[in-house]
Amino acid sequence: MSVKDTVQQFAVNQALKYIEGNPDENIPKLMALADKLLPEGWYEGQRSALRTAIAEKNNWYQLILKLYELDPGVRKAFFQNFLFNASLKGSAIQEEVKKREGCNVPWAILLDPTSACNLHCTGCWAAEYGNRLNLSLETIDSIIRQGKEMGTYFYIYTGGEPLVRKADLIKLCEMHPDCEFLSFTNGTLIDEAFCQEMLRVKNFVPAISLEGFEDANDGRRGEGVYQKVANAMRLLKEHKLPFGISTCYTSKNYADISSEEFFDYMIDSGALFVWFFHYMPVGNAAAPELLPTPDQRETVMKRIRSYRQTKPIFSMDFQNDAEYVGGCIAGGRNYLHINAKGDVEPCVFIHYSNCNIHDVTLLEALKSPLFMAYKEGQPFNDNMLRPCPMLENPEKLRAMVKATGAVSTDYESPEDVDHLCDKTTPYAANWTPKADELWSCAHCSGCKGK
């Protein structure tokens, strides 16, 4: 650790100790001190939002205080690993590597420890992968070590169901206590023993899949799953462990998952964040009829943005919030995905690749033809309500895959890029007028999006 890092680390530790005593009283004081000491313009947008939240004691301030209801050791590890290592120190290293190597460097790496799952949910990309493949503990460890050299300290497990390999995931938390690990999970394998393990390692956070209330959820995930998820959330809350919700919205459940009742249910259950994902018709057997209509997508977007102003839960709508992150974040720009076979893919939804992590280094994968095509093409649309090269700009994905010679990585039934994009082309055509209308309105000085 450099002298600069040591000084920053000391300052962070002292600040956290100061807040611990009386967060409600000391957070405002700490923010005022930060404004005096930090360089001009440094994270100014975030600092401004925090100042507003503190002054108004609004829903975001209430969310900050909810962090102080967590287990103290888990909270300290989160602040250290996520805020300092991943977001401060890590981001600076990433920028250095980007400039030196001329390629994207991810803030987060998503990877599949296994393709196995105890459920078979409609619309899940993992359902297309089969259930016989695993990344070894040694391979995952190597990926993390390579990532840290580039400044990446945030790792997200997808699948399959990652908790099929509970022991290895906990072992990786022990091997890399300076990283924060998040896992998408169906929640059915979270029990008392696993909660105790999470308390012990302190740097593992579940994001539980939930598709609405019982009928909507179990219609996609299977009978009885909703009650198992409710039990998992109860256990996590009782143990003062952080967790969030991951939900995929479709033409069938969009009203359910965007309702105020659903938001209140998540908050009351103890969730600190919710990530919304638009249904993607991935795989030869995908159901395009589950794609939301333009009006349905608009409804989801407006409801989430409304609750973001009033509800104490962090929400991110990945398809509709692209303007806040400058468009598509895949292709290593902010993240990449490594499947259980080792194929390095630009996105969890885009199953094409030029390389496998068993054959190349992480840096070499980021310089592969498909990843460089992503870098050169981003953003794929100036209208940030049309960010994706598959869903809203399918001609872009067709061109990149064909130009780079990328191949399908689907284990069971390889899908030709034309077959995939033929499913999204009508969707893109239908969404474009609505997206252009919403984007123009949101950036009109006269109406401000109202």
Secondary structure in CASP SS format (residue, H / E / C, confidence):
PFRMAT SS
TARGET T0000
AUTHOR 0000-0000-0000
METHOD secondary structure of the structure
MODEL  1
M C 1.00
S C 1.00
V H 1.00
K H 1.00
D H 1.00
T H 1.00
V H 1.00
Q H 1.00
Q H 1.00
F H 1.00
A H 1.00
V H 1.00
N H 1.00
Q H 1.00
A H 1.00
L H 1.00
K H 1.00
Y H 1.00
I H 1.00
E H 1.00
G H 1.00
N C 1.00
P H 1.00
D H 1.00
E H 1.00
N H 1.00
I H 1.00
P H 1.00
K H 1.00
L H 1.00
M H 1.00
A H 1.00
L H 1.00
A H 1.00
D H 1.00
K H 1.00
L H 1.00
L C 1.00
P C 1.00
E C 1.00
G C 1.00
W C 1.00
Y C 1.00
E H 1.00
G H 1.00
Q H 1.00
R H 1.00
S H 1.00
A H 1.00
L H 1.00
R H 1.00
T H 1.00
A H 1.00
I H 1.00
A H 1.00
E H 1.00
K C 1.00
N C 1.00
N H 1.00
W H 1.00
Y H 1.00
Q H 1.00
L H 1.00
I H 1.00
L H 1.00
K H 1.00
L H 1.00
Y H 1.00
E H 1.00
L C 1.00
D C 1.00
P H 1.00
G H 1.00
V H 1.00
R H 1.00
K H 1.00
A H 1.00
F H 1.00
F H 1.00
Q H 1.00
N H 1.00
F H 1.00
L H 1.00
F H 1.00
N H 1.00
A H 1.00
S H 1.00
L H 1.00
K H 1.00
G H 1.00
S H 1.00
A H 1.00
I H 1.00
Q H 1.00
E H 1.00
E H 1.00
V H 1.00
K H 1.00
K H 1.00
R H 1.00
E H 1.00
G C 1.00
C C 1.00
N C 1.00
V C 1.00
P C 1.00
W C 1.00
A E 1.00
I E 1.00
L E 1.00
L E 1.00
D C 1.00
P C 1.00
T E 1.00
S C 1.00
A C 1.00
C C 1.00
N C 1.00
L C 1.00
H C 1.00
C C 1.00
T C 1.00
G C 1.00
C C 1.00
W H 1.00
A H 1.00
A H 1.00
E H 1.00
Y C 1.00
G C 1.00
N C 1.00
R C 1.00
L C 1.00
N E 1.00
L C 1.00
S C 1.00
L H 1.00
E H 1.00
T H 1.00
I H 1.00
D H 1.00
S H 1.00
I H 1.00
I H 1.00
R H 1.00
Q H 1.00
G H 1.00
K H 1.00
E H 1.00
M C 1.00
G C 1.00
T C 1.00
Y C 1.00
F E 1.00
Y E 1.00
I E 1.00
Y E 1.00
T C 1.00
G C 1.00
G C 1.00
E C 1.00
P H 1.00
L H 1.00
V H 1.00
R H 1.00
K H 1.00
A H 1.00
D H 1.00
L H 1.00
I H 1.00
K H 1.00
L H 1.00
C H 1.00
E H 1.00
M H 1.00
H C 1.00
P C 1.00
D C 1.00
C C 1.00
E E 1.00
F E 1.00
L E 1.00
S E 1.00
F E 1.00
T E 1.00
N C 1.00
G C 1.00
T C 1.00
L C 1.00
I C 1.00
D C 1.00
E H 1.00
A H 1.00
F H 1.00
C H 1.00
Q H 1.00
E H 1.00
M H 1.00
L H 1.00
R H 1.00
V H 1.00
K C 1.00
N C 1.00
F E 1.00
V E 1.00
P E 1.00
A E 1.00
I E 1.00
S E 1.00
L C 1.00
E C 1.00
G C 1.00
F C 1.00
E H 1.00
D H 1.00
A H 1.00
N H 1.00
D H 1.00
G H 1.00
R H 1.00
R H 1.00
G C 1.00
E C 1.00
G C 1.00
V H 1.00
Y H 1.00
Q H 1.00
K H 1.00
V H 1.00
A H 1.00
N H 1.00
A H 1.00
M H 1.00
R H 1.00
L H 1.00
L H 1.00
K H 1.00
E H 1.00
H C 1.00
K C 1.00
L C 1.00
P C 1.00
F C 1.00
G E 1.00
I E 1.00
S E 1.00
T E 1.00
C E 1.00
Y E 1.00
T C 1.00
S C 1.00
K C 1.00
N C 1.00
Y H 1.00
A H 1.00
D H 1.00
I H 1.00
S C 1.00
S C 1.00
E H 1.00
E H 1.00
F H 1.00
F H 1.00
D H 1.00
Y H 1.00
M H 1.00
I H 1.00
D H 1.00
S H 1.00
G C 1.00
A C 1.00
L C 1.00
F E 1.00
V E 1.00
W E 1.00
F E 1.00
F E 1.00
H E 1.00
Y C 1.00
M C 1.00
P C 1.00
V C 1.00
G C 1.00
N C 1.00
A C 1.00
A C 1.00
A C 1.00
P H 1.00
E H 1.00
L H 1.00
L C 1.00
P C 1.00
T C 1.00
P H 1.00
D H 1.00
Q H 1.00
R H 1.00
E H 1.00
T H 1.00
V H 1.00
M H 1.00
K H 1.00
R H 1.00
I H 1.00
R H 1.00
S H 1.00
Y H 1.00
R C 1.00
Q C 1.00
T C 1.00
K C 1.00
P C 1.00
I C 1.00
F E 1.00
S E 1.00
M E 1.00
D E 1.00
F C 1.00
Q C 1.00
N C 1.00
D C 1.00
A H 1.00
E H 1.00
Y H 1.00
V C 1.00
G C 1.00
G C 1.00
C C 1.00
I C 1.00
A C 1.00
G C 1.00
G C 1.00
R C 1.00
N C 1.00
Y E 1.00
L E 1.00
H E 1.00
I E 1.00
N C 1.00
A C 1.00
K C 1.00
G C 1.00
D E 1.00
V E 1.00
E E 1.00
P C 1.00
C E 1.00
V C 1.00
F C 1.00
I E 1.00
H C 1.00
Y E 1.00
S E 1.00
N C 1.00
C C 1.00
N E 1.00
I C 1.00
H C 1.00
D C 1.00
V C 1.00
T C 1.00
L H 1.00
L H 1.00
E H 1.00
A H 1.00
L H 1.00
K C 1.00
S C 1.00
P H 1.00
L H 1.00
F H 1.00
M H 1.00
A H 1.00
Y H 1.00
K H 1.00
E H 1.00
G H 1.00
Q C 1.00
P C 1.00
F C 1.00
N C 1.00
D C 1.00
N C 1.00
M C 1.00
L C 1.00
R C 1.00
P C 1.00
C C 1.00
P C 1.00
M C 1.00
L C 1.00
E C 1.00
N C 1.00
P H 1.00
E H 1.00
K H 1.00
L H 1.00
R H 1.00
A H 1.00
M H 1.00
V H 1.00
K H 1.00
A H 1.00
T H 1.00
G C 1.00
A C 1.00
V E 1.00
S E 1.00
T C 1.00
D C 1.00
Y C 1.00
E C 1.00
S C 1.00
P C 1.00
E C 1.00
D C 1.00
V H 1.00
D H 1.00
H H 1.00
L H 1.00
C H 1.00
D H 1.00
K H 1.00
T H 1.00
T H 1.00
P H 1.00
Y H 1.00
A H 1.00
A H 1.00
N H 1.00
W H 1.00
T H 1.00
P H 1.00
K H 1.00
A H 1.00
D H 1.00
E H 1.00
L H 1.00
W H 1.00
S H 1.00
C H 1.00
A H 1.00
H C 1.00
C C 1.00
S C 1.00
G C 1.00
C C 1.00
K C 1.00
G C 1.00
K C 1.00
END
